[in-house]
Amino acid sequence: MIDTLLIKKAESEQFTIKLNSESSQFTRFNHAKVRQTGCVADGWIELTLMQDGRSSFRQFPFTGNWEVDWQVAYTALRELREELPQLPVDPYLVLPSGTNTSREVHVGNLLADELVVSTVLEPVAEFDFAGIYAGGSVIRAYADSNGQKHWFSTDTFTLDYSIFTNRGQAVKGTFAGSDWNPEAYAAKISDAKTQLELLYRPVKELLRGQYKTYFAPAAVSDLLHMLSWGGISEADLQQGGSALAFLWRNEKQLSPAFNLKENFQRGLVPRFNEWGEMSALEVQIIEKGILVNTLVNSRTAKEYGKVANGANAYEALRAPEVTPGNLKFEEIIPSLDTGLYVSNLHYLNWSDRPTGRITGMTRYACFWVEKGEIVAPIENLRFDDSLYRFWGENLIDMTNFQEFIAEVGTYEARQLGGNMVPGMLVEDFTYTL
């Protein structure tokens, strides 16, 4: 298709092609039984045509049948030719310019389709278990009229699950990777059962105020997601909408214990972006509490006179990793002493983005701890605090271990990647109701 488009395009035209494809099994569980199961083979192509400073695109299904796919692609090309003259000139249009090529193929060891149900349900058969398993092969590819070609394929699975008590409380977990490890899955379920027993204790209601808090890796991951929404984007900083403006202007810094980087060495997501540009294997973003790099794509670089570093169109984190600290697993509860153990968060939003204030709620298996002992589950609490506090002066330590918290979204297609994060212990975290 690429070779044929090169023949059909006019001399003044340029194009890019992106392929998104997967072959996945999806199985939904409810009450430890199968609610829905099936396999999906899906693929679509996005063709973008550029000429005279203008661009437009079409998306269409990709079947693998040349006669069918080419006719759809050629129709899209002709439609775009008619459309382009009607569009305004884009002063920051990024044209294909590089000659990068890459090919990454990551072969996993996934559960056979017929084994998914029995393997997932066997250790949880007596519980109210709900969740979704999604596993299979995912492909992302790119090519353009300048000769760049990239191919990325990977075998992955995610299991996003909750186990409920008869009082409506739940323990939530995710299990993900490229190789199904039965021992690791058994350990996950064993930990969930331990927390489930604690949830049957009488619930403790807490007053609003500031409490010493331990955030498990899943909760840290939720907080980290916020930096992709008005945080580390160079465009957001230039336009005055970033929560990291104080860091950017060197008016504040975070704790020396907080380090953040993009790490593509794990091979979980493609290194190439929407323009076929390759990110470095590692991009340090925050080093010892100081902002050393933002994420800059070529469009932002062109508009603001910056140097692009391979960021995607949204200038969002794709392969983030927060460096571990010194807090050992067995020291978490003793170090917390008296305060909150927070396993998960939800409904996060900026309450005051210029000052880095985030609001949200606790959820799933969160506990009150007294004198180094878990005493009771808590009612859901709303929090409102600034990242300049919980990643700044109030950060006590990070754990010396990390967990991979996978992306489990399936809107339009299975999402790739996730966050590699430790847990963290914070002083005086603010709960508002």
C-alpha positions as CSV (number, residue, x, y, z in Angstrom):
1,M,0.0,0.0,0.0
2,I,2.8,2.4,0.9
3,D,4.7,1.7,-2.4
4,T,1.5,2.2,-4.4
5,L,0.7,5.4,-2.6
6,L,4.2,6.7,-3.5
7,I,3.4,6.1,-7.1
8,K,0.0,7.7,-7.0
9,K,0.9,10.8,-5.0
10,A,1.6,14.1,-6.7
11,E,5.1,15.5,-6.5
12,S,4.0,18.3,-4.2
13,E,2.1,15.9,-1.9
14,Q,3.3,14.2,1.2
15,F,1.6,11.6,3.3
16,T,1.8,9.5,6.5
17,I,0.2,6.2,7.3
18,K,-0.4,4.8,10.7
19,L,-1.6,1.2,11.4
20,N,-3.3,0.2,14.6
21,S,-4.2,-3.5,14.8
22,E,-4.8,-6.3,17.3
23,S,-5.9,-9.8,17.8
24,S,-7.3,-10.1,21.3
25,Q,-9.4,-12.3,23.6
26,F,-11.7,-10.4,26.0
27,T,-13.4,-12.2,28.8
28,R,-15.6,-10.5,31.4
29,F,-16.2,-12.0,34.8
30,N,-19.0,-11.4,37.3
31,H,-19.7,-13.3,40.5
32,A,-16.7,-15.6,39.6
33,K,-18.5,-16.6,36.4
34,V,-18.1,-15.8,32.8
35,R,-20.4,-12.9,31.7
36,Q,-19.0,-12.5,28.2
37,T,-16.2,-13.8,26.2
38,G,-14.9,-13.6,22.6
39,C,-12.0,-12.9,20.3
40,V,-11.6,-9.6,18.3
41,A,-9.5,-9.2,15.2
42,D,-9.4,-5.5,14.4
43,G,-7.3,-3.1,12.4
44,W,-7.5,0.4,11.0
45,I,-5.3,2.8,9.0
46,E,-5.1,6.5,9.3
47,L,-3.9,8.2,6.1
48,T,-2.9,11.9,6.3
49,L,-2.3,13.9,3.2
50,M,-0.3,17.2,3.2
51,Q,0.1,19.8,0.5
52,D,0.8,23.5,0.4
53,G,0.8,23.9,4.2
54,R,-2.5,22.1,4.6
55,S,-3.3,18.6,5.9
56,S,-6.3,16.3,6.5
57,F,-6.8,12.7,7.3
58,R,-9.0,9.7,6.8
59,Q,-9.4,6.6,9.0
60,F,-10.6,3.3,7.4
61,P,-10.6,-0.4,8.2
62,F,-7.6,-2.5,7.4
63,T,-8.6,-6.1,6.4
64,G,-5.4,-7.5,5.0
65,N,-7.1,-8.1,1.7
66,W,-5.2,-6.1,-0.9
67,E,-8.0,-5.5,-3.4
68,V,-10.4,-4.3,-0.7
69,D,-7.9,-2.2,1.3
70,W,-6.4,-0.5,-1.7
71,Q,-9.7,0.6,-3.1
72,V,-10.6,2.2,0.2
73,A,-7.2,3.8,0.5
74,Y,-7.3,5.2,-3.0
75,T,-10.8,6.6,-2.5
76,A,-9.5,8.2,0.7
77,L,-6.6,9.7,-1.2
78,R,-8.8,11.3,-3.8
79,E,-11.3,12.6,-1.2
80,L,-8.4,14.3,0.7
81,R,-7.1,15.9,-2.5
82,E,-10.5,17.5,-3.0
83,E,-10.7,18.6,0.6
84,L,-7.2,20.1,1.1
85,P,-7.7,23.3,-1.0
86,Q,-10.8,24.2,1.2
87,L,-8.8,24.1,4.4
88,P,-6.8,26.9,6.0
89,V,-3.0,26.9,6.0
90,D,-1.5,25.4,9.2
91,P,1.6,27.4,10.1
92,Y,2.9,24.7,12.4
93,L,2.4,21.7,10.2
94,V,5.0,19.0,10.7
95,L,6.1,17.4,7.4
96,P,7.8,14.0,7.1
97,S,11.5,14.8,7.2
98,G,13.4,12.0,8.9
99,T,14.7,8.6,7.6
100,N,14.3,6.6,10.7
101,T,13.4,3.0,10.5
102,S,12.8,0.5,13.3
103,R,11.3,-2.9,14.0
104,E,10.5,-4.3,17.4
105,V,8.7,-7.7,17.8
106,H,8.1,-8.8,21.4
107,V,6.9,-12.4,21.7
108,G,5.1,-13.3,24.9
109,N,3.9,-16.5,26.6
110,L,0.2,-15.9,27.0
111,L,-2.5,-18.2,28.2
112,A,-4.2,-20.3,25.5
113,D,-7.7,-19.0,24.8
114,E,-9.3,-22.1,26.2
115,L,-7.3,-21.9,29.5
116,V,-8.2,-18.3,30.4
117,V,-11.4,-19.0,32.2
118,S,-10.3,-21.9,34.3
119,T,-6.9,-20.4,35.1
120,V,-8.3,-17.0,36.2
121,L,-11.3,-18.4,38.2
122,E,-9.7,-21.4,40.0
123,P,-8.2,-19.4,43.0
124,V,-11.3,-17.1,43.3
125,A,-14.2,-19.5,42.8
126,E,-15.7,-19.0,46.2
127,F,-15.6,-15.1,46.0
128,D,-17.6,-12.4,44.4
129,F,-15.0,-11.8,41.7
130,A,-15.5,-9.3,38.9
131,G,-13.2,-8.1,36.2
132,I,-12.0,-8.3,32.6
133,Y,-9.1,-10.2,31.0
134,A,-7.7,-8.8,27.7
135,G,-4.9,-10.6,26.0
136,G,-3.3,-11.1,22.6
137,S,-1.1,-9.4,20.0
138,V,-1.1,-5.7,19.3
139,I,0.5,-3.9,16.4
140,R,1.4,-0.2,15.9
141,A,3.1,0.8,12.7
142,Y,4.0,4.0,10.8
143,A,5.3,4.9,7.4
144,D,5.5,8.1,5.3
145,S,6.4,9.5,1.9
146,N,9.9,10.4,3.0
147,G,10.8,6.8,3.6
148,Q,10.4,6.4,7.3
149,K,9.1,3.0,8.4
150,H,8.4,1.7,11.9
151,W,6.9,-1.5,13.2
152,F,6.1,-2.4,16.8
153,S,4.3,-5.6,17.9
154,T,3.9,-7.1,21.3
155,D,2.0,-9.9,23.0
156,T,0.5,-8.7,26.3
157,F,-2.3,-9.4,28.7
158,T,-4.1,-7.4,31.5
159,L,-6.4,-8.7,34.1
160,D,-8.3,-5.8,35.9
161,Y,-10.3,-7.3,38.8
162,S,-12.2,-6.6,42.0
163,I,-13.2,-9.0,44.8
164,F,-16.2,-7.8,46.8
165,T,-17.4,-8.4,50.3
166,N,-21.1,-8.9,51.0
167,R,-21.2,-5.3,52.3
168,G,-20.3,-3.8,48.9
169,Q,-16.6,-3.1,49.7
170,A,-13.9,-4.4,47.5
171,V,-10.3,-5.1,47.0
172,K,-9.0,-4.1,43.5
173,G,-6.0,-5.3,41.6
174,T,-4.4,-5.6,38.2
175,F,-2.2,-8.4,36.9
176,A,-0.4,-7.7,33.6
177,G,2.6,-8.6,31.5
178,S,3.8,-10.6,28.5
179,D,4.3,-13.9,30.2
180,W,1.6,-15.5,32.4
181,N,3.2,-16.4,35.7
182,P,1.0,-18.6,37.8
183,E,3.0,-18.1,41.0
184,A,2.8,-14.3,40.7
185,Y,-1.0,-14.5,40.0
186,A,-1.4,-16.7,43.1
187,A,0.5,-14.2,45.2
188,K,-1.7,-11.4,43.9
189,I,-4.8,-13.2,44.9
190,S,-3.4,-14.2,48.3
191,D,-2.7,-10.6,49.1
192,A,-6.2,-9.7,48.0
193,K,-7.7,-12.3,50.3
194,T,-5.7,-10.9,53.2
195,Q,-7.1,-7.4,52.6
196,L,-10.6,-8.8,52.0
197,E,-10.6,-10.2,55.6
198,L,-9.6,-6.8,56.9
199,L,-12.5,-5.2,55.2
200,Y,-15.0,-7.2,57.4
201,R,-13.9,-5.2,60.4
202,P,-16.1,-2.4,61.6
203,V,-15.6,0.7,59.4
204,K,-13.9,3.7,61.0
205,E,-15.2,7.2,60.1
206,L,-12.5,9.9,60.1
207,L,-12.8,13.7,60.4
208,R,-11.4,16.0,57.8
209,G,-7.8,16.9,58.4
210,Q,-4.2,16.1,57.6
211,Y,-3.0,12.5,58.1
212,K,0.2,10.7,57.6
213,T,-0.5,8.5,54.6
214,Y,1.1,5.6,52.7
215,F,0.1,5.4,49.1
216,A,0.5,2.0,47.5
217,P,1.9,1.9,43.9
218,A,-1.5,1.8,42.3
219,A,-2.4,5.1,44.0
220,V,1.0,6.7,43.1
221,S,0.3,5.7,39.5
222,D,-3.1,7.5,39.6
223,L,-1.4,10.7,40.8
224,L,1.3,10.4,38.2
225,H,-1.3,10.2,35.4
226,M,-2.2,13.8,36.2
227,L,1.2,15.0,34.9
228,S,0.1,14.0,31.4
229,W,-2.8,16.4,31.7
230,G,-1.4,19.9,32.0
231,G,1.9,18.9,33.6
232,I,5.1,18.0,31.7
233,S,3.9,19.3,28.3
234,E,6.0,22.1,26.9
235,A,3.0,23.5,25.1
236,D,1.0,23.7,28.3
237,L,3.9,25.5,30.0
238,Q,4.2,28.0,27.1
239,Q,0.5,28.6,27.2
240,G,0.3,29.1,31.0
241,G,-1.7,26.0,31.8
242,S,0.8,23.7,33.5
243,A,0.8,22.6,37.1
244,L,4.6,22.5,36.9
245,A,5.1,26.2,36.1
246,F,6.7,26.9,39.5
247,L,9.3,24.1,38.7
248,W,9.8,25.4,35.2
249,R,10.5,28.9,36.5
250,N,12.8,27.6,39.2
251,E,10.6,29.1,41.9
252,K,10.0,25.8,43.6
253,Q,11.4,22.3,43.6
254,L,10.2,18.9,44.7
255,S,11.8,16.6,47.2
256,P,15.3,15.3,46.2
257,A,13.8,11.8,46.6
258,F,11.5,12.3,43.6
259,N,12.9,11.3,40.2
260,L,10.8,10.8,37.1
261,K,11.9,9.7,33.6
262,E,10.6,8.2,30.4
263,N,12.1,4.7,30.0
264,F,11.5,3.0,26.7
265,Q,14.1,0.2,27.4
266,R,11.4,-2.1,28.7
267,G,9.9,-2.3,25.2
268,L,6.3,-1.9,26.4
269,V,5.3,0.9,24.0
270,P,6.6,2.1,20.6
271,R,9.4,4.7,20.7
272,F,8.2,6.4,17.5
273,N,5.5,9.1,17.6
274,E,2.9,10.3,15.2
275,W,5.5,11.8,12.9
276,G,7.8,8.8,12.9
277,E,10.3,10.5,15.2
278,M,12.2,8.3,17.7
279,S,12.5,9.2,21.4
280,A,15.7,8.5,23.2
281,L,15.7,5.3,25.2
282,E,15.6,7.3,28.4
283,V,14.5,10.9,28.9
284,Q,15.1,12.3,32.4
285,I,12.2,14.7,33.3
286,I,12.5,15.4,37.0
287,E,15.9,14.8,38.7
288,K,16.2,15.1,42.5
289,G,13.2,17.3,42.5
290,I,14.3,19.6,39.7
291,L,12.6,19.8,36.3
292,V,15.3,19.1,33.8
293,N,13.3,18.3,30.7
294,T,9.7,18.8,29.4
295,L,8.1,16.7,26.7
296,V,8.4,18.6,23.4
297,N,6.9,17.4,20.1
298,S,7.8,18.9,16.7
299,R,4.7,21.0,16.4
300,T,5.4,22.7,19.7
301,A,9.1,23.1,18.8
302,K,8.1,24.8,15.6
303,E,5.7,27.1,17.3
304,Y,7.9,28.2,20.3
305,G,11.4,27.8,18.9
306,K,12.3,24.7,21.0
307,V,14.1,21.5,20.3
308,A,11.8,18.4,19.9
309,N,12.6,15.3,21.9
310,G,10.3,12.7,20.3
311,A,7.2,13.5,22.4
312,N,3.8,12.4,21.0
313,A,1.0,14.8,19.8
314,Y,-0.3,15.2,23.4
315,E,3.1,15.6,25.0
316,A,2.0,13.0,27.5
317,L,4.0,10.3,29.4
318,R,4.2,7.1,27.5
319,A,6.7,5.0,29.5
320,P,7.1,6.7,32.8
321,E,9.2,5.4,35.7
322,V,9.5,6.9,39.2
323,T,12.8,5.9,40.9
324,P,12.5,3.8,44.1
325,G,13.6,5.0,47.5
326,N,14.7,3.2,50.7
327,L,11.5,2.2,52.4
328,K,11.4,-1.6,52.7
329,F,8.1,-3.6,52.3
330,E,8.2,-4.8,55.9
331,E,8.8,-1.3,57.2
332,I,5.8,0.3,55.6
333,I,3.2,-0.2,58.4
334,P,5.7,0.4,61.2
335,S,7.0,3.6,59.5
336,L,3.4,4.8,58.9
337,D,2.7,4.1,62.7
338,T,-0.6,6.0,62.8
339,G,-2.4,7.2,59.7
340,L,-3.9,6.0,56.4
341,Y,-3.0,3.1,54.2
342,V,-4.4,4.0,50.7
343,S,-4.5,1.3,48.1
344,N,-6.3,3.1,45.3
345,L,-7.6,6.5,44.3
346,H,-10.3,7.6,41.8
347,Y,-12.1,10.6,40.3
348,L,-8.8,12.6,40.2
349,N,-8.9,16.2,38.8
350,W,-7.1,19.4,39.2
351,S,-8.7,21.6,41.8
352,D,-6.2,24.5,41.2
353,R,-3.8,23.5,38.4
354,P,-1.5,26.6,38.6
355,T,-0.6,25.6,42.2
356,G,-0.5,21.9,41.4
357,R,-3.6,21.0,43.6
358,I,-5.2,17.7,42.9
359,T,-8.5,16.5,44.2
360,G,-9.9,12.9,44.2
361,M,-11.2,10.2,46.5
362,T,-9.9,7.1,48.2
363,R,-11.3,3.8,47.0
364,Y,-11.0,0.1,47.5
365,A,-9.3,-1.5,50.5
366,C,-8.1,1.7,52.3
367,F,-7.3,1.3,56.1
368,W,-6.8,3.2,59.3
369,V,-3.5,2.3,61.0
370,E,-2.7,2.8,64.7
371,K,0.6,2.3,66.3
372,G,1.9,0.1,63.5
373,E,-1.2,-2.1,63.2
374,I,-4.1,-2.0,60.7
375,V,-7.2,-1.4,62.8
376,A,-10.1,-0.8,60.4
377,P,-11.3,-0.1,56.9
378,I,-12.3,3.5,56.3
379,E,-15.2,5.2,54.5
380,N,-14.2,6.9,51.2
381,L,-12.5,10.2,51.8
382,R,-12.1,13.2,49.4
383,F,-8.6,14.7,49.4
384,D,-7.3,18.0,48.1
385,D,-3.5,18.6,48.2
386,S,-0.7,20.0,46.1
387,L,2.0,18.0,44.3
388,Y,4.4,20.5,45.7
389,R,3.6,19.1,49.1
390,F,3.2,15.4,48.7
391,W,6.1,15.2,46.2
392,G,7.8,18.0,47.9
393,E,8.4,18.9,51.5
394,N,6.0,16.3,52.9
395,L,7.4,13.3,51.0
396,I,9.1,11.1,53.6
397,D,10.3,8.3,51.3
398,M,9.6,6.0,48.4
399,T,9.6,2.2,48.7
400,N,12.7,0.3,47.6
401,F,10.5,-1.7,45.2
402,Q,8.4,-0.8,42.1
403,E,5.3,-2.2,40.6
404,F,4.2,-2.0,37.0
405,I,0.7,-0.6,36.9
406,A,-0.6,-1.4,33.4
407,E,-2.9,0.6,31.2
408,V,-6.1,-1.4,31.1
409,G,-8.2,0.9,28.8
410,T,-10.0,-0.7,25.8
411,Y,-11.7,2.3,24.2
412,E,-11.3,1.9,20.4
413,A,-8.4,-0.5,21.0
414,R,-6.4,-2.1,23.8
415,Q,-4.0,0.4,25.3
416,L,-0.3,-0.3,25.7
417,G,2.2,0.4,28.5
418,G,1.7,1.6,32.0
419,N,3.6,3.2,34.9
420,M,6.5,1.7,36.8
421,V,6.2,3.2,40.3
422,P,7.1,2.6,43.9
423,G,4.8,3.3,46.9
424,M,5.3,6.4,48.9
425,L,5.0,7.6,52.5
426,V,3.7,11.2,53.0
427,E,3.4,13.5,56.0
428,D,0.2,15.6,56.6
429,F,-1.8,14.7,53.5
430,T,-5.0,16.8,53.4
431,Y,-8.4,15.1,53.4
432,T,-11.3,17.6,53.0
433,L,-14.4,15.4,53.7
